[in-house]
Amino acid sequence: QVQLVESGGGLVQAGGSLRLSCAASGSIFSISAMGWYRQAPGKQRELVAAITSGGSTSYADSVQGRFTISRDNAKNTVYLQMNSLKPEDTAVYYCNLKRGWYDFWGQGTQVTVSS
């Protein structure tokens, strides 16, 4: 069983920055793909950024160049550095771990960007 705990959300003004963290329990973190998703009110959950076990990254077009995903396997933690935040980035952000049949989610952390 894997537990994912997100932290780092909050209220920030447009143009500001936040760093989200997601700490994972268990022993499969280093061999798992990790992702950050977000869900705004009335919208579907969408993939924001992903990182493979080997460190390859990918981003949604809407955050390319502003957000950076990274991982620290020694700490079983994945990060999402968010810069130049916009009001449309407001959402609940979720951490996800995928490995084969395993698919785990965190409880989410709220990010609110004021204009």
GROMACS elastic network, one bead per residue, 0.5 to 0.9 nm:
[ bonds ]
;  ai    aj funct       b0    kb
    1    25     6  0.80999   500
    1    26     6  0.67568   500
    1   104     6  0.87757   500
    2    24     6  0.66811   500
    2    25     6  0.53902   500
    2    26     6  0.54085   500
    2    27     6  0.83118   500
    2    28     6  0.82683   500
    2    29     6  0.87158   500
    2    97     6  0.85978   500
    2   102     6  0.89699   500
    2   104     6  0.68088   500
    2   105     6  0.88742   500
    3    23     6  0.80746   500
    3    24     6  0.56315   500
    3    25     6  0.52630   500
    3    26     6  0.74811   500
    3   104     6  0.74290   500
    3   105     6  0.77354   500
    3   106     6  0.70031   500
    4    22     6  0.62364   500
    4    23     6  0.56441   500
    4    25     6  0.66793   500
    4    95     6  0.69843   500
    4    96     6  0.77250   500
    4    97     6  0.81730   500
    4   104     6  0.74818   500
    4   105     6  0.63865   500
    4   107     6  0.75550   500
    5    21     6  0.80147   500
    5    22     6  0.53102   500
    5    23     6  0.52676   500
    5    24     6  0.65975   500
    5    25     6  0.87369   500
    5    95     6  0.79020   500
    5   105     6  0.87959   500
    5   106     6  0.55351   500
    5   107     6  0.68203   500
    5   108     6  0.79420   500
    6     9     6  0.82768   500
    6    20     6  0.69675   500
    6    21     6  0.55156   500
    6    23     6  0.65560   500
    6    24     6  0.89899   500
    6    93     6  0.84282   500
    6    94     6  0.73302   500
    6    95     6  0.67437   500
    6   106     6  0.64078   500
    6   107     6  0.70913   500
    6   108     6  0.62127   500
    6   109     6  0.61505   500
    7    19     6  0.85976   500
    7    20     6  0.57530   500
    7    21     6  0.52657   500
    7    22     6  0.64331   500
    7    23     6  0.84873   500
    7   108     6  0.82978   500
    7   109     6  0.63234   500
    8    18     6  0.69805   500
    8    19     6  0.58711   500
    8    21     6  0.61386   500
    8    22     6  0.88698   500
    8   109     6  0.73897   500
    8   110     6  0.87446   500
    8   111     6  0.85870   500
    9    18     6  0.70811   500
    9    19     6  0.75553   500
    9    20     6  0.62199   500
    9    21     6  0.88237   500
    9    92     6  0.86048   500
    9    93     6  0.81172   500
    9   109     6  0.53802   500
    9   110     6  0.53158   500
    9   112     6  0.79677   500
   10    18     6  0.79580   500
   10   109     6  0.79710   500
   10   110     6  0.61414   500
   10   111     6  0.50465   500
   10   112     6  0.61271   500
   10   113     6  0.84131   500
   11   110     6  0.83163   500
   11   111     6  0.61595   500
   11   113     6  0.59069   500
   11   114     6  0.73285   500
   12    15     6  0.83187   500
   12    16     6  0.60798   500
   12    17     6  0.72698   500
   12    18     6  0.77276   500
   12    85     6  0.80880   500
   12   111     6  0.79158   500
   12   112     6  0.63451   500
   12   113     6  0.50271   500
   12   114     6  0.62688   500
   13    16     6  0.55780   500
   13    17     6  0.84679   500
   13    85     6  0.76511   500
   13    86     6  0.81042   500
   13    87     6  0.82325   500
   13   112     6  0.83201   500
   13   113     6  0.53634   500
   13   115     6  0.61800   500
   14    17     6  0.85410   500
   14    84     6  0.69525   500
   14    85     6  0.53156   500
   14    86     6  0.50256   500
   14    87     6  0.62645   500
   14   113     6  0.56950   500
   14   114     6  0.56788   500
   14   115     6  0.53247   500
   15    83     6  0.70538   500
   15    86     6  0.64041   500
   15   113     6  0.86900   500
   15   115     6  0.88741   500
   16    82     6  0.83370   500
   16    83     6  0.61716   500
   16    84     6  0.54843   500
   16    85     6  0.55171   500
   16    86     6  0.82917   500
   16   113     6  0.83341   500
   17    81     6  0.75007   500
   17    82     6  0.53962   500
   17    84     6  0.62215   500
   17    85     6  0.61851   500
   18    80     6  0.82149   500
   18    81     6  0.61897   500
   18    82     6  0.52416   500
   18    83     6  0.67537   500
   18    85     6  0.82314   500
   18   111     6  0.86095   500
   19    79     6  0.68179   500
   19    80     6  0.55655   500
   19    82     6  0.59090   500
   19    83     6  0.85485   500
   20    78     6  0.83225   500
   20    79     6  0.55134   500
   20    81     6  0.64292   500
   20    82     6  0.78959   500
   20    93     6  0.86298   500
   20   109     6  0.83919   500
   21    77     6  0.67066   500
   21    78     6  0.58585   500
   21    80     6  0.65434   500
   21    81     6  0.87682   500
   21    95     6  0.86265   500
   22    76     6  0.83370   500
   22    77     6  0.54095   500
   22    78     6  0.52390   500
   22    79     6  0.63186   500
   22    80     6  0.86486   500
   22    94     6  0.87779   500
   22    95     6  0.63353   500
   22    96     6  0.89272   500
   22   106     6  0.79692   500
   23    75     6  0.76573   500
   23    76     6  0.58653   500
   23    78     6  0.67389   500
   23    79     6  0.88963   500
   24    27     6  0.87958   500
   24    29     6  0.67573   500
   24    75     6  0.85366   500
   24    76     6  0.54431   500
   24    77     6  0.61157   500
   24    78     6  0.83194   500
   24    97     6  0.86636   500
   25    28     6  0.84978   500
   25    29     6  0.77424   500
   25    76     6  0.71955   500
   26    29     6  0.69595   500
   26    76     6  0.85885   500
   27    30     6  0.75716   500
   27    31     6  0.86946   500
   27    76     6  0.86338   500
   28    31     6  0.55322   500
   28    32     6  0.61782   500
   28    99     6  0.79064   500
   29    32     6  0.51912   500
   29    33     6  0.79310   500
   29    34     6  0.83044   500
   29    53     6  0.82277   500
   29    73     6  0.70228   500
   29    76     6  0.59617   500
   29    77     6  0.81814   500
   29    97     6  0.76805   500
   29    99     6  0.87438   500
   30    33     6  0.82214   500
   30    53     6  0.60491   500
   30    54     6  0.87034   500
   30    71     6  0.89523   500
   30    72     6  0.85515   500
   30    73     6  0.53603   500
   30    74     6  0.83360   500
   30    76     6  0.71017   500
   31    52     6  0.83416   500
   31    53     6  0.51251   500
   31    54     6  0.81092   500
   31    99     6  0.73382   500
   32    51     6  0.89828   500
   32    52     6  0.68541   500
   32    53     6  0.52577   500
   32    97     6  0.63789   500
   32    98     6  0.56712   500
   32   100     6  0.84844   500
   33    50     6  0.73127   500
   33    51     6  0.58532   500
   33    53     6  0.52023   500
   33    54     6  0.85067   500
   33    55     6  0.88344   500
   33    96     6  0.82851   500
   33    97     6  0.58939   500
   33    98     6  0.52423   500
   33    99     6  0.64199   500
   34    49     6  0.86012   500
   34    50     6  0.57211   500
   34    51     6  0.53936   500
   34    52     6  0.64039   500
   34    53     6  0.77007   500
   34    71     6  0.84960   500
   34    78     6  0.72647   500
   34    95     6  0.73366   500
   34    96     6  0.56262   500
   34    98     6  0.63684   500
   34    99     6  0.89374   500
   35    47     6  0.72339   500
   35    48     6  0.75048   500
   35    49     6  0.56713   500
   35    51     6  0.62755   500
   35    52     6  0.85891   500
   35    69     6  0.83609   500
   35    78     6  0.84143   500
   35    94     6  0.82129   500
   35    95     6  0.58523   500
   35    96     6  0.50140   500
   35    97     6  0.65534   500
   35    98     6  0.82507   500
   36    46     6  0.87322   500
   36    47     6  0.62517   500
   36    48     6  0.55472   500
   36    49     6  0.53251   500
   36    50     6  0.63106   500
   36    69     6  0.82219   500
   36    78     6  0.89622   500
   36    79     6  0.87471   500
   36    80     6  0.74862   500
   36    93     6  0.67282   500
   36    94     6  0.56441   500
   36    96     6  0.61876   500
   37    45     6  0.65063   500
   37    46     6  0.53803   500
   37    48     6  0.50836   500
   37    49     6  0.70757   500
   37    50     6  0.87346   500
   37    92     6  0.83332   500
   37    93     6  0.56341   500
   37    94     6  0.50611   500
   37    95     6  0.64009   500
   37    96     6  0.74326   500
   38    44     6  0.84593   500
   38    45     6  0.54728   500
   38    46     6  0.55066   500
   38    47     6  0.66219   500
   38    48     6  0.66599   500
   38    89     6  0.86087   500
   38    90     6  0.86771   500
   38    91     6  0.58137   500
   38    92     6  0.54159   500
   38    94     6  0.58648   500
   38    95     6  0.87610   500
   38   108     6  0.85270   500
   39    42     6  0.82520   500
   39    43     6  0.62562   500
   39    44     6  0.59707   500
   39    46     6  0.63825   500
   39    90     6  0.85503   500
   39    91     6  0.52341   500
   39    92     6  0.53407   500
   39    93     6  0.66011   500
   39    94     6  0.81230   500
   40    43     6  0.53797   500
   40    44     6  0.73167   500
   40    45     6  0.73905   500
   40    88     6  0.86510   500
   40    89     6  0.82751   500
   40    90     6  0.65511   500
   40    92     6  0.63753   500
   40    93     6  0.88299   500
   41    44     6  0.83603   500
   41    91     6  0.71692   500
   41    92     6  0.86433   500
   43    46     6  0.86270   500
   46    60     6  0.86829   500
   47    50     6  0.76396   500
   47    59     6  0.79193   500
   47    60     6  0.67499   500
   48    58     6  0.84815   500
   48    59     6  0.58093   500
   48    60     6  0.51546   500
   48    61     6  0.85730   500
   48    62     6  0.81949   500
   48    63     6  0.70720   500
   48    67     6  0.86528   500
   48    93     6  0.89191   500
   49    57     6  0.72042   500
   49    58     6  0.56173   500
   49    60     6  0.62886   500
   49    63     6  0.83056   500
   49    64     6  0.88760   500
   49    67     6  0.80109   500
   49    68     6  0.77833   500
   49    69     6  0.63917   500
   49    80     6  0.81160   500
   50    56     6  0.81281   500
   50    57     6  0.55597   500
   50    58     6  0.53351   500
   50    59     6  0.65887   500
   50    69     6  0.68895   500
   50    70     6  0.88303   500
   51    54     6  0.78183   500
   51    55     6  0.56482   500
   51    56     6  0.53990   500
   51    58     6  0.66215   500
   51    69     6  0.68335   500
   51    70     6  0.70786   500
   51    71     6  0.78076   500
   51    78     6  0.88110   500
   52    55     6  0.50950   500
   52    56     6  0.52589   500
   52    57     6  0.66049   500
   52    58     6  0.89527   500
   53    56     6  0.76009   500
   53    71     6  0.89726   500
   55    70     6  0.76753   500
   55    71     6  0.76566   500
   57    68     6  0.86444   500
   57    69     6  0.70866   500
   57    70     6  0.81450   500
   58    64     6  0.85667   500
   58    69     6  0.84690   500
   59    62     6  0.81143   500
   59    63     6  0.65990   500
   59    64     6  0.56759   500
   59    65     6  0.87704   500
   59    67     6  0.80168   500
   59    68     6  0.83591   500
   59    69     6  0.85526   500
   60    63     6  0.56404   500
   60    64     6  0.61420   500
   61    64     6  0.51865   500
   61    65     6  0.87539   500
   62    65     6  0.88404   500
   62    66     6  0.87053   500
   63    66     6  0.53821   500
   63    67     6  0.56403   500
   63    68     6  0.87657   500
   63    82     6  0.85310   500
   63    89     6  0.86901   500
   64    67     6  0.62935   500
   64    68     6  0.82595   500
   65    68     6  0.77297   500
   65    83     6  0.87646   500
   66    81     6  0.82480   500
   66    82     6  0.61676   500
   66    83     6  0.51667   500
   66    84     6  0.61273   500
   66    85     6  0.77248   500
   67    80     6  0.67027   500
   67    81     6  0.54729   500
   67    83     6  0.60148   500
   67    84     6  0.84744   500
   67    85     6  0.88985   500
   68    79     6  0.79839   500
   68    80     6  0.56372   500
   68    81     6  0.50310   500
   68    82     6  0.66224   500
   68    83     6  0.85100   500
   69    78     6  0.72693   500
   69    79     6  0.56029   500
   69    81     6  0.63818   500
   69    82     6  0.88030   500
   70    77     6  0.86729   500
   70    78     6  0.57706   500
   70    79     6  0.52418   500
   70    80     6  0.66209   500
   70    81     6  0.82054   500
   71    74     6  0.89822   500
   71    75     6  0.85369   500
   71    76     6  0.77164   500
   71    77     6  0.58179   500
   71    79     6  0.60008   500
   71    80     6  0.88889   500
   72    75     6  0.54590   500
   72    76     6  0.60417   500
   72    77     6  0.53797   500
   72    78     6  0.62914   500
   72    79     6  0.82654   500
   73    77     6  0.64536   500
   73    78     6  0.81638   500
   74    77     6  0.78917   500
   75    78     6  0.86514   500
   78    95     6  0.83818   500
   82    85     6  0.65900   500
   83    86     6  0.89688   500
   85    88     6  0.82628   500
   85    89     6  0.64989   500
   85    90     6  0.87828   500
   85   113     6  0.67706   500
   86    89     6  0.53971   500
   86    90     6  0.76112   500
   86   113     6  0.61337   500
   86   114     6  0.78074   500
   86   115     6  0.75619   500
   87    90     6  0.56602   500
   87   112     6  0.73220   500
   87   114     6  0.57043   500
   87   115     6  0.59755   500
   88    91     6  0.80896   500
   88   112     6  0.89923   500
   88   113     6  0.75558   500
   89   111     6  0.75679   500
   89   112     6  0.74458   500
   89   113     6  0.67045   500
   90    93     6  0.88838   500
   90   110     6  0.77898   500
   90   111     6  0.53808   500
   90   113     6  0.54594   500
   90   114     6  0.84002   500
   91   109     6  0.84535   500
   91   110     6  0.60698   500
   91   111     6  0.55317   500
   91   112     6  0.66074   500
   91   113     6  0.88651   500
   92   108     6  0.58394   500
   92   109     6  0.53752   500
   92   111     6  0.59949   500
   92   112     6  0.84682   500
   93   107     6  0.88267   500
   93   108     6  0.52681   500
   93   109     6  0.52586   500
   93   110     6  0.61990   500
   93   111     6  0.69730   500
   94   105     6  0.68112   500
   94   106     6  0.57879   500
   94   107     6  0.66753   500
   94   109     6  0.66255   500
   95   104     6  0.83289   500
   95   105     6  0.58090   500
   95   106     6  0.52733   500
   95   107     6  0.80012   500
   95   108     6  0.69866   500
   96   103     6  0.70963   500
   96   104     6  0.56374   500
   96   106     6  0.65569   500
   97   102     6  0.74732   500
   97   103     6  0.56679   500
   97   104     6  0.51655   500
   97   105     6  0.66428   500
   97   106     6  0.88386   500
   98   101     6  0.75381   500
   98   102     6  0.54650   500
   98   104     6  0.66788   500
   99   103     6  0.67182   500
  100   103     6  0.79467   500
  105   108     6  0.82286   500
  106   109     6  0.86978   500
